[in-house]
Amino acid sequence: MNKHGLTKENLVATLPPALRTDPSVVALAEALGEVLAVRPAEIDRLRIYPAIDTLDEPLLDILARDFKVDWWDPEYSIAEKQRTLKGSWYVHKKLGTAGAVKRALGAIYPGSDAEPWFKYEGGMPYHFRLHINLTGEQLAQGKPANVIEKVRFYQSLRDHMDGIQYTISFPPAVLHIGGGTGVQAEVGVPAGTDAYDFQSILAIGGAISAAPSIGVPHGMSEYLFSEELHVGGVFSMREEFHVPEDVTEPPKTTILRTGGVCTMISNP
């Protein structure tokens, strides 16, 4: 049993001894105790400022009206409404200053700022310039204009806005590009070599065009061509073997493996 909580038992226990024997007084104390026992949860709702992040949207709209947040917009998201309401007390306290403009704008576009006239070239007294950060924002039509229109509620009446700069920052990104490639290989075969073994593996996820040209000198006795080609797209190939007239035609073996469309023209 909670000896110090607000319960009907504790309330009855506080009665003077003479009243504890009166059934009507005890019944009244118990009834009041039951009613008051459920009040602590309701009392917590009066602590508005610490609970802003947990309040529902209709209640936020009501509080904005009660606390005279004139720059409030019912179309704001619930997160923007929460930030706006939490900063409204500071804005009211600092009305007419750059700090108030920065806090109010920052509730809608975090990272925004109001730059006073003496911090930029060509600025004149009682002028300022806005820097609005749109990074990560999903812009609704007309929203920036509506936000700027509300600046007049918390800026100084003597100040004039020179302009607005919008900033969008993009995180580092990886760019993947797929396209076509063309390869032309020329292999010169010197004289006096008895055997050549050509082996190659090519794996490409796109379109490829290959045109190898191999010059064959006199006196060659043996050739072995072994090629493996793996292509994930469209393939076109042209091979030319230049063989002198006084050389016996060497044996040739060509293996072609493709995963797409293949066209081959061979001119020995």
Backbone as CSV, one residue per row, in Angstrom:
resi,resn,N_x,N_y,N_z,CA_x,CA_y,CA_z,C_x,C_y,C_z
1,MET,0.838,-1.199,0.000,0.000,0.000,0.000,0.870,1.245,0.000
2,ASN,0.522,2.205,-0.813,1.238,3.462,-0.871,0.789,4.345,0.289
3,LYS,1.699,4.606,1.234,1.329,5.359,2.435,1.228,6.847,2.183
4,HIS,1.756,7.297,1.044,1.772,8.740,0.787,1.049,9.115,-0.500
5,GLY,0.502,8.143,-1.238,-0.183,8.435,-2.481,-1.578,8.979,-2.267
6,LEU,-2.122,9.516,-3.327,-3.468,10.076,-3.266,-4.464,8.948,-3.540
7,THR,-4.886,8.264,-2.468,-5.842,7.168,-2.563,-6.970,7.406,-1.564
8,LYS,-8.073,6.674,-1.770,-9.192,6.865,-0.844,-8.835,6.396,0.560
9,GLU,-8.000,5.352,0.704,-7.598,4.892,2.033,-6.800,5.952,2.764
10,ASN,-5.865,6.581,2.039,-5.068,7.625,2.679,-5.913,8.843,3.022
11,LEU,-6.889,9.146,2.164,-7.750,10.296,2.449,-8.609,10.046,3.701
12,VAL,-9.150,8.842,3.820,-9.936,8.506,5.008,-9.053,8.539,6.252
13,ALA,-7.797,8.123,6.102,-6.893,8.090,7.249,-6.571,9.475,7.764
14,THR,-6.749,10.504,6.923,-6.466,11.867,7.366,-7.621,12.485,8.162
15,LEU,-8.757,11.806,8.196,-9.894,12.345,8.942,-9.613,12.318,10.443
16,PRO,-10.120,13.291,11.133,-9.982,13.258,12.592,-10.654,12.008,13.161
17,PRO,-10.163,11.504,14.275,-10.741,10.276,14.853,-12.244,10.362,15.075
18,ALA,-12.757,11.546,15.409,-14.197,11.677,15.686,-15.020,11.483,14.412
19,LEU,-14.448,11.862,13.243,-15.195,11.752,11.987,-15.077,10.366,11.356
20,ARG,-14.102,9.594,11.775,-13.922,8.280,11.181,-15.047,7.314,11.558
21,THR,-15.758,7.665,12.607,-16.868,6.810,13.025,-18.186,7.223,12.418
22,ASP,-18.179,8.313,11.640,-19.393,8.804,10.996,-19.474,8.176,9.604
23,PRO,-20.435,7.294,9.358,-20.524,6.615,8.060,-20.666,7.563,6.882
24,SER,-21.403,8.622,7.033,-21.602,9.550,5.913,-20.309,10.281,5.563
25,VAL,-19.543,10.655,6.587,-18.282,11.349,6.334,-17.281,10.403,5.685
26,VAL,-17.235,9.170,6.179,-16.322,8.186,5.599,-16.696,7.891,4.143
27,ALA,-17.992,7.763,3.853,-18.435,7.511,2.487,-18.052,8.662,1.568
28,LEU,-18.219,9.894,2.065,-17.849,11.063,1.268,-16.337,11.088,1.016
29,ALA,-15.546,10.759,2.016,-14.092,10.754,1.865,-13.659,9.693,0.858
30,GLU,-14.273,8.530,0.917,-13.924,7.475,-0.026,-14.290,7.853,-1.460
31,ALA,-15.463,8.499,-1.619,-15.880,8.919,-2.961,-14.931,9.972,-3.531
32,LEU,-14.555,10.917,-2.692,-13.604,11.947,-3.142,-12.239,11.338,-3.428
33,GLY,-11.862,10.353,-2.623,-10.577,9.705,-2.839,-10.511,8.985,-4.174
34,GLU,-11.602,8.314,-4.556,-11.625,7.625,-5.839,-11.527,8.597,-7.004
35,VAL,-12.188,9.750,-6.881,-12.135,10.756,-7.944,-10.742,11.370,-8.054
36,LEU,-10.150,11.704,-6.899,-8.835,12.354,-6.912,-7.713,11.391,-7.297
37,ALA,-7.932,10.104,-7.075,-6.877,9.122,-7.371,-6.545,9.045,-8.850
38,VAL,-7.500,9.386,-9.722,-7.248,9.330,-11.164,-6.765,10.657,-11.721
39,ARG,-6.631,11.661,-10.874,-6.231,12.984,-11.351,-4.748,13.116,-11.688
40,PRO,-3.822,12.391,-11.044,-2.400,12.603,-11.384,-2.091,12.455,-12.868
41,ALA,-2.722,11.459,-13.531,-2.473,11.295,-14.969,-2.965,12.504,-15.750
42,GLU,-4.090,13.092,-15.322,-4.602,14.286,-16.000,-3.745,15.505,-15.673
43,ILE,-3.209,15.538,-14.463,-2.371,16.672,-14.068,-1.106,16.719,-14.915
44,ASP,-0.594,15.541,-15.289,0.622,15.516,-16.121,0.406,16.210,-17.461
45,ARG,-0.829,16.228,-17.940,-1.103,16.888,-19.219,-0.974,18.400,-19.124
46,LEU,-0.960,18.934,-17.905,-0.786,20.378,-17.737,0.663,20.795,-17.929
47,ARG,1.549,19.850,-17.881,2.952,20.171,-18.115,3.175,20.190,-19.627
48,ILE,2.806,21.277,-20.245,2.717,21.347,-21.695,4.092,21.309,-22.358
49,TYR,4.987,22.167,-21.932,6.248,22.309,-22.652,7.048,21.013,-22.716
50,PRO,7.241,20.281,-21.604,8.008,19.031,-21.711,7.301,17.958,-22.534
51,ALA,5.984,18.098,-22.732,5.219,17.041,-23.411,4.863,17.387,-24.848
52,ILE,5.436,18.450,-25.396,5.044,18.876,-26.748,5.274,17.773,-27.773
53,ASP,6.369,17.037,-27.637,6.696,16.005,-28.616,5.755,14.808,-28.545
54,THR,4.910,14.742,-27.523,3.985,13.611,-27.389,2.531,14.030,-27.605
55,LEU,2.281,15.314,-27.813,0.905,15.787,-27.984,0.407,15.473,-29.389
56,ASP,-0.890,15.230,-29.501,-1.453,14.961,-30.817,-1.661,16.278,-31.565
57,GLU,-1.881,16.159,-32.871,-1.917,17.345,-33.738,-3.058,18.303,-33.420
58,PRO,-4.285,17.834,-33.180,-5.356,18.789,-32.846,-5.041,19.624,-31.611
59,LEU,-4.411,19.007,-30.616,-4.064,19.756,-29.416,-2.976,20.790,-29.699
60,LEU,-2.061,20.465,-30.596,-1.036,21.433,-30.988,-1.663,22.656,-31.644
61,ASP,-2.657,22.438,-32.501,-3.344,23.561,-33.148,-4.052,24.440,-32.116
62,ILE,-4.651,23.810,-31.108,-5.340,24.567,-30.060,-4.351,25.395,-29.251
63,LEU,-3.233,24.792,-28.877,-2.229,25.507,-28.088,-1.624,26.660,-28.879
64,ALA,-1.424,26.475,-30.188,-0.879,27.553,-31.008,-1.809,28.756,-31.014
65,ARG,-3.093,28.494,-31.032,-4.062,29.592,-30.981,-4.063,30.250,-29.592
66,ASP,-4.007,29.429,-28.543,-4.017,29.964,-27.176,-2.776,30.795,-26.886
67,PHE,-1.636,30.374,-27.409,-0.381,31.088,-27.138,-0.061,32.117,-28.216
68,LYS,-1.016,32.382,-29.079,-0.904,33.447,-30.088,0.344,33.277,-30.963
69,VAL,0.469,32.103,-31.542,1.547,31.851,-32.507,1.003,32.269,-33.873
70,ASP,1.138,33.563,-34.184,0.497,34.125,-35.371,1.074,33.575,-36.675
71,TRP,2.286,33.071,-36.643,2.913,32.539,-37.847,2.626,31.040,-38.023
72,TRP,1.684,30.527,-37.294,1.295,29.116,-37.365,0.616,28.819,-38.680
73,ASP,0.855,27.630,-39.199,0.207,27.185,-40.434,-0.359,25.783,-40.203
74,PRO,-1.677,25.604,-40.327,-2.268,24.267,-40.120,-1.739,23.214,-41.073
75,GLU,-1.119,23.643,-42.191,-0.614,22.690,-43.171,0.775,22.167,-42.829
76,TYR,1.396,22.691,-41.777,2.693,22.167,-41.369,2.571,20.698,-40.987
77,SER,3.673,19.961,-41.111,3.699,18.588,-40.615,3.702,18.618,-39.091
78,ILE,3.411,17.467,-38.477,3.346,17.442,-37.018,4.711,17.753,-36.404
79,ALA,5.798,17.318,-37.044,7.132,17.633,-36.541,7.408,19.130,-36.636
80,GLU,6.990,19.770,-37.724,7.172,21.220,-37.864,6.327,21.972,-36.847
81,LYS,5.125,21.487,-36.575,4.283,22.133,-35.566,4.901,22.018,-34.187
82,GLN,5.464,20.869,-33.879,6.101,20.689,-32.575,7.278,21.638,-32.405
83,ARG,8.115,21.753,-33.427,9.267,22.660,-33.336,8.822,24.116,-33.264
84,THR,7.786,24.453,-34.032,7.291,25.831,-34.025,6.739,26.207,-32.659
85,LEU,5.959,25.313,-32.048,5.376,25.613,-30.737,6.458,25.701,-29.668
86,LYS,7.449,24.814,-29.715,8.514,24.850,-28.714,9.344,26.128,-28.817
87,GLY,9.495,26.653,-30.022,10.272,27.875,-30.185,9.472,29.149,-30.080
88,SER,8.146,29.027,-29.932,7.296,30.225,-29.955,7.558,31.137,-28.760
89,TRP,7.876,30.582,-27.590,8.132,31.426,-26.418,9.390,32.255,-26.627
90,TYR,10.429,31.651,-27.205,11.645,32.403,-27.504,11.371,33.486,-28.544
91,VAL,10.613,33.145,-29.576,10.315,34.109,-30.633,9.541,35.298,-30.067
92,HIS,8.554,35.025,-29.210,7.801,36.122,-28.597,8.714,37.009,-27.747
93,LYS,9.649,36.394,-27.068,10.558,37.158,-26.214,11.520,38.009,-27.030
94,LYS,11.914,37.500,-28.225,12.921,38.189,-29.039,12.325,38.804,-30.302
95,LEU,11.030,39.097,-30.299,10.394,39.653,-31.495,11.159,40.863,-32.018
96,GLY,11.308,40.911,-33.348,11.983,42.047,-33.964,13.477,41.893,-34.070
97,THR,14.026,40.743,-33.702,15.472,40.525,-33.781,15.782,39.427,-34.798
98,ALA,17.070,39.378,-35.182,17.499,38.334,-36.110,17.366,36.956,-35.472
99,GLY,17.536,36.885,-34.143,17.393,35.611,-33.448,15.978,35.052,-33.547
100,ALA,14.989,35.924,-33.479,13.599,35.475,-33.604,13.325,34.962,-35.009
101,VAL,13.844,35.665,-36.008,13.653,35.225,-37.393,14.317,33.865,-37.616
102,LYS,15.536,33.712,-37.104,16.271,32.457,-37.275,15.548,31.302,-36.589
103,ARG,15.059,31.515,-35.370,14.393,30.432,-34.640,13.081,30.033,-35.325
104,ALA,12.301,31.006,-35.748,11.024,30.692,-36.381,11.216,29.989,-37.720
105,LEU,12.168,30.457,-38.536,12.439,29.801,-39.812,13.029,28.407,-39.607
106,GLY,13.898,28.288,-38.595,14.544,27.010,-38.335,13.575,25.927,-37.916
107,ALA,12.416,26.303,-37.382,11.421,25.303,-37.012,10.831,24.628,-38.242
108,ILE,10.804,25.328,-39.366,10.256,24.776,-40.607,11.376,24.265,-41.507
109,TYR,12.446,25.031,-41.645,13.589,24.641,-42.452,14.836,24.688,-41.579
110,PRO,15.169,23.583,-40.892,16.355,23.570,-40.022,17.609,23.969,-40.786
111,GLY,18.452,24.748,-40.135,19.682,25.203,-40.769,19.557,26.532,-41.472
112,SER,18.378,27.134,-41.436,18.180,28.438,-42.078,18.725,29.548,-41.183
113,ASP,18.922,30.716,-41.788,19.528,31.814,-41.040,19.056,33.142,-41.608
114,ALA,19.158,34.174,-40.784,18.879,35.545,-41.207,20.186,36.330,-41.101
115,GLU,20.676,36.843,-42.219,21.958,37.533,-42.269,21.739,39.050,-42.190
116,PRO,22.266,39.705,-41.150,22.073,41.164,-41.024,22.860,41.921,-42.084
117,TRP,22.492,43.163,-42.311,23.015,43.961,-43.411,24.529,44.144,-43.368
118,PHE,25.120,44.191,-42.163,26.549,44.474,-42.059,27.407,43.235,-42.319
119,LYS,26.804,42.106,-42.628,27.572,40.891,-42.893,27.631,40.532,-44.374
120,TYR,27.010,41.314,-45.230,27.110,41.022,-46.661,27.345,42.307,-47.429
121,GLU,27.962,42.158,-48.588,28.362,43.310,-49.384,27.135,44.039,-49.922
122,GLY,27.163,45.345,-49.806,26.076,46.169,-50.312,24.902,46.298,-49.370
123,GLY,25.013,45.722,-48.162,23.921,45.814,-47.214,23.756,47.218,-46.651
124,MET,22.534,47.585,-46.381,22.229,48.894,-45.822,21.589,48.722,-44.454
125,PRO,21.744,49.720,-43.576,21.152,49.612,-42.234,19.667,49.264,-42.282
126,TYR,19.266,48.432,-41.343,17.877,47.970,-41.212,17.436,47.080,-42.374
127,HIS,18.397,46.428,-42.984,18.111,45.456,-44.026,18.674,44.101,-43.606
128,PHE,18.138,43.035,-44.164,18.643,41.696,-43.875,18.387,40.796,-45.080
129,ARG,19.011,39.643,-45.050,18.881,38.679,-46.139,18.665,37.295,-45.535
130,LEU,17.784,36.507,-46.146,17.455,35.186,-45.624,18.230,34.101,-46.360
131,HIS,18.670,33.099,-45.603,19.271,31.896,-46.166,18.418,30.720,-45.705
132,ILE,17.733,30.088,-46.631,16.815,28.999,-46.298,17.392,27.682,-46.799
133,ASN,17.524,26.747,-45.883,18.095,25.442,-46.196,16.975,24.463,-46.548
134,LEU,16.938,24.022,-47.796,15.904,23.105,-48.270,16.400,21.664,-48.349
135,THR,17.550,21.386,-47.757,18.112,20.037,-47.817,17.163,19.019,-47.195
136,GLY,16.876,17.963,-47.943,16.029,16.894,-47.428,14.553,17.214,-47.391
137,GLU,14.142,18.348,-47.930,12.743,18.742,-47.877,11.984,18.236,-49.098
138,GLN,10.777,17.786,-48.872,9.857,17.469,-49.960,8.914,18.664,-50.098
139,LEU,9.241,19.511,-51.045,8.567,20.800,-51.130,7.144,20.650,-51.638
140,ALA,6.231,21.268,-50.904,4.857,21.370,-51.355,4.697,22.678,-52.121
141,GLN,3.800,22.680,-53.061,3.618,23.864,-53.891,3.208,25.049,-53.028
142,GLY,3.960,26.135,-53.161,3.631,27.359,-52.433,4.125,27.399,-51.009
143,LYS,4.710,26.323,-50.492,5.120,26.321,-49.086,6.205,27.356,-48.788
144,PRO,7.307,27.432,-49.574,8.312,28.461,-49.273,7.741,29.862,-49.270
145,ALA,6.862,30.156,-50.221,6.259,31.492,-50.272,5.413,31.761,-49.032
146,ASN,4.683,30.753,-48.555,3.869,30.934,-47.345,4.738,31.171,-46.125
147,VAL,5.872,30.480,-46.061,6.779,30.663,-44.926,7.356,32.072,-44.933
148,ILE,7.759,32.541,-46.111,8.328,33.886,-46.202,7.288,34.939,-45.858
149,GLU,6.055,34.700,-46.251,4.997,35.669,-45.968,4.788,35.844,-44.468
150,LYS,5.090,34.805,-43.698,4.870,34.866,-42.257,6.030,35.525,-41.507
151,VAL,7.118,35.837,-42.216,8.255,36.489,-41.575,7.834,37.823,-40.963
152,ARG,6.858,38.461,-41.565,6.438,39.788,-41.082,5.885,39.741,-39.658
153,PHE,5.503,38.549,-39.180,4.957,38.462,-37.829,6.033,38.584,-36.762
154,TYR,7.285,38.245,-37.085,8.310,38.272,-36.034,9.535,39.099,-36.402
155,GLN,9.599,39.673,-37.601,10.705,40.556,-37.930,10.424,41.951,-37.388
156,SER,11.474,42.766,-37.358,11.302,44.154,-36.941,10.540,44.917,-38.021
157,LEU,9.625,45.780,-37.604,8.815,46.540,-38.555,9.651,47.533,-39.355
158,ARG,10.806,47.893,-38.838,11.652,48.853,-39.556,12.583,48.171,-40.548
159,ASP,12.702,46.851,-40.461,13.648,46.136,-41.311,13.035,45.802,-42.661
160,HIS,13.927,45.636,-43.644,13.512,45.283,-44.996,14.344,44.091,-45.468
161,MET,13.699,43.174,-46.129,14.378,41.982,-46.624,14.927,42.242,-48.020
162,ASP,16.256,42.054,-48.187,16.899,42.301,-49.469,16.757,41.131,-50.435
163,GLY,16.682,39.932,-49.930,16.602,38.788,-50.829,16.594,37.480,-50.057
164,ILE,16.455,36.402,-50.813,16.396,35.063,-50.232,17.342,34.160,-51.007
165,GLN,18.141,33.398,-50.286,19.017,32.407,-50.888,18.590,31.023,-50.411
166,TYR,18.301,30.150,-51.372,17.921,28.781,-51.037,19.127,27.863,-51.228
167,THR,19.317,26.963,-50.292,20.453,26.044,-50.324,19.958,24.613,-50.234
168,ILE,20.498,23.757,-51.097,20.219,22.328,-51.052,21.556,21.596,-51.093
169,SER,21.819,20.777,-50.090,23.061,20.009,-50.022,22.767,18.551,-50.347
170,PHE,23.587,17.962,-51.214,23.426,16.568,-51.598,24.553,15.743,-50.994
171,PRO,24.238,14.595,-50.420,25.280,13.739,-49.860,26.107,13.105,-50.971
172,PRO,27.299,12.605,-50.644,28.103,11.904,-51.658,27.322,10.744,-52.260
173,ALA,27.459,10.566,-53.573,26.693,9.536,-54.270,27.620,8.719,-55.166
174,VAL,27.204,7.494,-55.448,27.925,6.608,-56.366,27.130,6.530,-57.665
175,LEU,27.787,6.809,-58.767,27.138,6.825,-60.069,27.512,5.569,-60.837
176,HIS,26.498,4.795,-61.229,26.702,3.582,-62.006,26.204,3.836,-63.433
177,ILE,27.057,3.608,-64.410,26.706,3.862,-65.807,26.967,2.595,-66.616
178,GLY,26.010,2.200,-67.426,26.179,1.069,-68.332,26.110,1.547,-69.776
179,GLY,26.958,1.035,-70.607,26.949,1.477,-71.989,27.565,0.420,-72.894
180,GLY,28.062,0.835,-74.016,28.658,-0.073,-74.987,30.169,0.100,-75.022
181,THR,30.878,-0.938,-75.447,32.333,-0.863,-75.543,32.784,-1.451,-76.869
182,GLY,33.822,-0.884,-77.394,34.393,-1.390,-78.646,35.862,-1.730,-78.444
183,VAL,36.300,-2.882,-78.911,37.669,-3.347,-78.721,38.267,-3.724,-80.069
184,GLN,39.473,-3.252,-80.335,40.200,-3.656,-81.545,41.590,-4.095,-81.120
185,ALA,41.898,-5.373,-81.303,43.189,-5.931,-80.894,44.004,-6.305,-82.113
186,GLU,45.279,-5.924,-82.138,46.195,-6.279,-83.222,47.392,-6.993,-82.612
187,VAL,47.619,-8.233,-83.044,48.719,-9.041,-82.521,49.672,-9.355,-83.667
188,GLY,50.887,-8.873,-83.572,51.892,-9.160,-84.592,52.680,-10.408,-84.226
189,VAL,52.751,-11.377,-85.114,53.444,-12.644,-84.844,54.818,-12.605,-85.509
190,PRO,55.895,-12.632,-84.742,57.234,-12.578,-85.365,57.588,-13.874,-86.068
191,ALA,58.606,-13.822,-86.953,59.058,-15.020,-87.688,59.855,-15.931,-86.767
192,GLY,59.812,-17.208,-87.103,60.631,-18.169,-86.403,59.990,-18.779,-85.179
193,THR,58.797,-18.419,-84.854,58.133,-18.998,-83.701,57.308,-20.189,-84.158
194,ASP,57.429,-21.296,-83.476,56.773,-22.522,-83.905,55.312,-22.604,-83.490
195,ALA,54.941,-22.078,-82.337,53.565,-22.260,-81.829,53.118,-21.022,-81.059
196,TYR,51.832,-20.719,-81.177,51.211,-19.629,-80.414,49.953,-20.155,-79.750
197,ASP,49.752,-19.736,-78.540,48.557,-20.146,-77.793,47.870,-18.882,-77.291
198,PHE,46.720,-18.546,-77.904,45.973,-17.350,-77.517,44.809,-17.769,-76.629
199,GLN,44.783,-17.311,-75.403,43.689,-17.606,-74.474,43.218,-16.301,-73.844
200,SER,41.907,-16.079,-73.877,41.359,-14.849,-73.284,39.955,-15.111,-72.777
201,ILE,39.618,-14.492,-71.679,38.268,-14.561,-71.116,37.770,-13.131,-70.958
202,LEU,36.625,-12.831,-71.550,36.061,-11.488,-71.505,34.641,-11.564,-70.969
203,ALA,34.368,-10.862,-69.845,33.021,-10.844,-69.257,32.529,-9.411,-69.233
204,ILE,31.473,-9.116,-70.020,30.968,-7.745,-70.168,29.461,-7.745,-70.049
205,GLY,28.907,-6.804,-69.244,27.449,-6.687,-69.113,26.911,-5.591,-69.988
206,GLY,27.085,-5.656,-71.254,26.601,-4.615,-72.151,26.750,-5.062,-73.592
207,ALA,26.911,-4.118,-74.494,27.104,-4.433,-75.913,28.582,-4.342,-76.240
208,ILE,29.080,-5.268,-77.040,30.510,-5.283,-77.378,30.691,-5.524,-78.872
209,SER,31.692,-4.863,-79.405,32.088,-5.095,-80.789,33.590,-5.326,-80.799
210,ALA,34.070,-6.452,-81.342,35.485,-6.792,-81.331,35.956,-7.044,-82.752
211,ALA,37.132,-6.503,-83.089,37.707,-6.705,-84.423,39.183,-7.012,-84.272
212,PRO,39.558,-8.275,-83.993,40.986,-8.611,-83.885,41.603,-8.846,-85.263
213,SER,42.829,-8.391,-85.455,43.548,-8.585,-86.720,44.904,-9.188,-86.387
214,ILE,45.199,-10.384,-86.892,46.423,-11.103,-86.558,47.215,-11.342,-87.845
215,GLY,48.418,-10.830,-87.871,49.291,-11.044,-89.027,50.121,-12.301,-88.857
216,VAL,50.122,-13.169,-89.833,50.835,-14.448,-89.760,52.026,-14.419,-90.730
217,PRO,53.263,-14.526,-90.248,54.439,-14.473,-91.134,54.694,-15.822,-91.812
218,HIS,55.760,-15.866,-92.634,56.137,-17.107,-93.326,56.674,-18.120,-92.331
219,GLY,56.529,-19.353,-92.665,57.203,-20.417,-91.953,56.529,-20.875,-90.682
220,MET,55.307,-20.511,-90.436,54.652,-20.934,-89.223,54.136,-22.348,-89.399
221,SER,54.399,-23.204,-88.407,54.024,-24.595,-88.524,52.761,-24.948,-87.755
222,GLU,52.424,-24.186,-86.703,51.265,-24.571,-85.893,50.655,-23.333,-85.231
223,TYR,49.296,-23.316,-85.211,48.578,-22.254,-84.509,47.472,-22.891,-83.683
224,LEU,47.310,-22.385,-82.489,46.216,-22.848,-81.640,45.504,-21.626,-81.085
225,PHE,44.249,-21.411,-81.533,43.461,-20.281,-81.052,42.376,-20.826,-80.129
226,SER,42.413,-20.428,-78.885,41.396,-20.860,-77.911,40.855,-19.619,-77.236
227,GLU,39.591,-19.301,-77.504,38.988,-18.077,-76.960,37.694,-18.416,-76.244
228,GLU,37.491,-17.802,-75.094,36.230,-17.907,-74.372,35.677,-16.495,-74.188
229,LEU,34.447,-16.316,-74.626,33.837,-14.993,-74.549,32.496,-15.103,-73.844
230,HIS,32.339,-14.421,-72.716,31.085,-14.400,-71.958,30.499,-12.999,-72.055
231,VAL,29.355,-12.874,-72.681,28.759,-11.559,-72.923,27.320,-11.552,-72.437
232,GLY,26.937,-10.528,-71.670,25.546,-10.418,-71.215,24.789,-9.390,-72.014
233,GLY,24.878,-9.417,-73.307,24.191,-8.424,-74.120,24.247,-8.805,-75.585
234,VAL,24.489,-7.824,-76.435,24.570,-8.044,-77.886,26.037,-8.116,-78.283
235,PHE,26.398,-9.073,-79.118,27.800,-9.289,-79.464,27.972,-9.326,-80.987
236,SER,29.005,-8.651,-81.454,29.348,-8.684,-82.883,30.857,-8.823,-83.006
237,MET,31.312,-9.744,-83.828,32.745,-10.004,-83.914,33.173,-10.198,-85.364
238,ARG,34.366,-9.699,-85.693,34.942,-9.879,-87.037,36.409,-10.260,-86.874
239,GLU,36.801,-11.363,-87.441,38.178,-11.846,-87.358,38.792,-11.900,-88.750
240,GLU,40.056,-11.471,-88.878,40.794,-11.525,-90.133,42.158,-12.155,-89.883
241,PHE,42.487,-13.219,-90.607,43.778,-13.875,-90.517,44.504,-13.676,-91.862
242,HIS,45.599,-12.952,-91.830,46.367,-12.689,-93.048,47.426,-13.789,-93.206
243,VAL,47.225,-14.683,-94.154,48.136,-15.824,-94.371,48.815,-15.659,-95.734
244,PRO,50.133,-15.654,-95.800,50.835,-15.540,-97.108,50.501,-16.717,-98.017
245,GLU,50.691,-16.519,-99.316,50.330,-17.540,-100.288,51.215,-18.781,-100.193
246,ASP,52.482,-18.604,-99.785,53.394,-19.741,-99.788,53.411,-20.475,-98.459
247,VAL,52.439,-20.246,-97.614,52.370,-20.928,-96.322,51.123,-21.795,-96.306
248,THR,51.321,-23.043,-95.901,50.182,-23.946,-95.787,49.224,-23.433,-94.722
249,GLU,47.927,-23.489,-95.042,46.923,-22.958,-94.114,46.984,-23.721,-92.790
250,PRO,47.190,-23.030,-91.680,47.281,-23.700,-90.373,45.892,-24.103,-89.897
251,PRO,45.866,-25.143,-89.037,44.567,-25.506,-88.437,44.100,-24.417,-87.480
252,LYS,42.840,-24.254,-87.458,42.263,-23.208,-86.597,41.089,-23.798,-85.820
253,THR,41.014,-23.425,-84.545,39.882,-23.848,-83.709,39.358,-22.618,-82.976
254,THR,38.087,-22.328,-83.155,37.499,-21.158,-82.497,36.295,-21.600,-81.680
255,ILE,36.314,-21.275,-80.443,35.182,-21.567,-79.541,34.572,-20.240,-79.113
256,LEU,33.305,-20.083,-79.364,32.612,-18.826,-79.016,31.409,-19.144,-78.144
257,ARG,31.376,-18.578,-76.947,30.241,-18.757,-76.035,29.654,-17.378,-75.721
258,THR,28.386,-17.217,-76.049,27.750,-15.921,-75.809,26.418,-16.120,-75.107
259,GLY,26.023,-15.094,-74.338,24.716,-15.140,-73.683,23.748,-14.179,-74.314
260,GLY,23.908,-13.883,-75.608,23.030,-12.924,-76.262,22.934,-13.238,-77.737
261,VAL,22.984,-12.205,-78.552,22.912,-12.354,-80.008,24.324,-12.253,-80.562
262,CYS,24.738,-13.162,-81.427,26.119,-13.203,-81.924,26.125,-13.185,-83.459
263,THR,27.040,-12.399,-84.017,27.280,-12.408,-85.469,28.777,-12.509,-85.687
264,MET,29.247,-13.475,-86.463,30.676,-13.647,-86.671,30.960,-13.782,-88.168
265,ILE,31.973,-13.052,-88.648,32.429,-13.157,-90.022,33.892,-13.565,-89.991
266,SER,34.223,-14.667,-90.544,35.591,-15.171,-90.533,36.116,-15.217,-91.952
267,ASN,37.270,-14.547,-92.180,37.894,-14.499,-93.492,39.323,-15.014,-93.395
268,PRO,39.530,-16.313,-93.475,40.912,-16.829,-93.434,41.645,-16.428,-94.708
